[in-house]
Amino acid sequence: MISQDICESAAAPFEFKRNAEPDTLEVDSRLPYFEIMDDVVGTLADQQRHVVARIALLNELRMDPVLNAVLLVISEKSGIRAKRFAALEAKCKLANIIGVEPHCVLNVKQWPMSRLGRKRVSILKAGGQLVSNFNDFSNSLEARAPAVVRILLRLTREHWKLNYAWLPLEMLSMFISAELDFFYYESTSVIYSLADPVIDEEIVIPAGTPTSLALNALKSKIAIVENKLRSRRQTEQDEKRIQRNVRWFYLHKMKGQSVRSLGLEYHNREHPEKTKCGGDRAQIQHGIDEAERLLALGGYHIPSVPNTAKHSAQ
């Protein structure tokens, strides 16, 4: 199985290289993860497009069978899954003593205080066990993070043939969030987001202003608002185009679907009345290339062959 083969080499050393200076700076796995994951190169517009492309790819990967199989093996083989179940068991036991649903245990306001007087000792004991089990679970997640990154790095580099240093780190965040979701019964995932521009243009026309000047001021403000609305529509269209291109990239580069097959699907969906779809294939190939360009704007990349000599010397 792919997932088993990838997980068996978790001890392999790894390093990241800086994209802006590809052959002058080498960064090993001890650099803070957030710096590798969040550093982006390129113009401000391209950096924003990269964020949109990154989110789109992560959304595709959430349902990817290979990634989910790898994460399941990691959870089971590392013991994280067992520790999570132990924490959940302690949580359910405390909920049973208190008389609430498990998802209400962490919210003391939902406890029936008037009925808990005689259960104080049992609650303290079960609560202490819950804290102990959860700490064991969370500490295991933290301790296993470097090994998980190594596995996900190998998946990125060897199975998908990609060199995006941010990708294994984003998948690590997905893995940790998913494990915590099981415990909290709710989504704890945090992803990038681009703030939606607020259009709030106030116009003040002093009393006694001539009608012609007042109308000119009003027209000027209307023009500003229209430009902002036009910019917002263009941004939304750009984001949809990026998301579409990233899906094509995912299906072609990571799932192995041919451009010809993608072209036929797009042709049949968008304009089945036409007989030829050569232009669709060209559009899809251009979209894949553009998605690849945006996704590669992370500040660091994964070398194709890891430099083991440097790490062994350390």
Long-range contacts (C-beta under 8 A, 24 or more apart in sequence): 1-69, 2-66, 2-69, 2-70, 2-159, 3-66, 3-69, 3-70, 3-72, 3-73, 4-73, 6-70, 6-151, 6-154, 6-155, 6-158, 6-159, 7-70, 7-73, 7-74, 7-77, 7-151, 9-150, 9-151, 9-154, 10-147, 10-148, 10-150, 10-151, 11-147, 11-150, 12-150, 12-154, 12-306, 12-308, 13-150, 13-306, 13-308, 13-311, 13-312, 14-149, 14-150, 14-153, 14-302, 14-306, 15-303, 15-306, 15-307, 15-310, 15-311, 16-165, 16-300, 16-301, 16-302, 17-300, 17-301, 17-302, 17-303, 18-299, 18-300, 19-296, 19-297, 19-298, 19-299, 19-300, 19-301, 20-299, 22-301, 26-307, 26-310, 27-300, 28-310, 28-311, 28-314, 29-146, 29-149, 29-150, 33-145, 33-149, 33-169, 33-172, 36-165, 36-166, 36-169, 36-299, 36-300, 37-165, 37-166, 37-169, 37-170, 37-173, 37-298, 38-166, 39-298, 39-299, 39-300, 40-297, 40-298, 40-299, 41-297, 41-298, 41-299, 42-297, 46-294, 46-297, 47-297, 48-194, 49-238, 49-242, 49-294, 50-294, 50-295, 50-297, 50-298, 51-192, 51-194, 52-194, 52-238, 52-239, 52-242, 52-243, 52-294, 53-242, 53-245, 53-246, 53-291, 53-294, 53-295, 54-166, 54-170, 54-192, 54-295, 55-191, 55-192, 56-242, 56-243, 56-246, 56-247, 57-167, 57-246, 57-249, 57-250, 57-295, 58-170, 58-174, 58-191, 60-246, 60-247, 60-250, 61-171, 61-174, 61-250, 62-174, 64-254, 66-155, 66-159, 67-155, 67-171, 70-151, 70-152, 70-155, 71-171, 71-174, 71-175, 71-178, 74-144, 74-148, 74-151, 74-175, 75-175, 75-179, 78-140, 78-144, 78-147, 78-148, 79-140, 80-137, 80-140, 80-141, 80-144, 80-179, 83-133, 83-136, 83-137, 83-140, 84-137, 84-179, 84-182, 84-183, 86-133, 86-136, 86-137, 87-130, 87-133, 87-134, 87-136, 87-137, 87-183, 88-182, 88-183, 89-133, 90-126, 90-129, 90-130, 90-132, 90-133, 90-134, 91-130, 91-134, 91-183, 93-126, 93-129, 93-130, 94-123, 94-126, 94-127, 94-129, 94-130, 97-122, 97-123, 97-126, 98-123, 102-185, 103-184, 103-185, 103-186, 105-130, 106-184, 134-183, 137-179, 137-183, 141-176, 141-179, 141-180, 145-172, 145-176, 148-172, 148-175, 153-302, 156-302, 157-302, 157-304, 160-253, 160-254, 161-253, 162-253, 162-254, 162-302, 163-296, 163-301, 163-302, 163-303, 163-304, 164-295, 164-296, 164-298, 164-301, 164-302, 165-298, 165-299, 165-300, 165-301, 165-302, 166-298, 166-300, 168-302, 196-232, 197-228, 197-231, 197-232, 199-225, 199-228, 199-229, 199-232, 201-225, 201-228, 241-287, 242-290, 242-291, 242-294, 244-287, 245-287, 245-288, 245-290, 245-291, 246-291, 246-294, 246-295, 248-284, 248-287, 248-288, 248-291, 249-287, 249-288, 249-291, 249-292, 249-295, 252-284, 252-288, 253-288, 253-292, 259-284, 259-285, 259-288
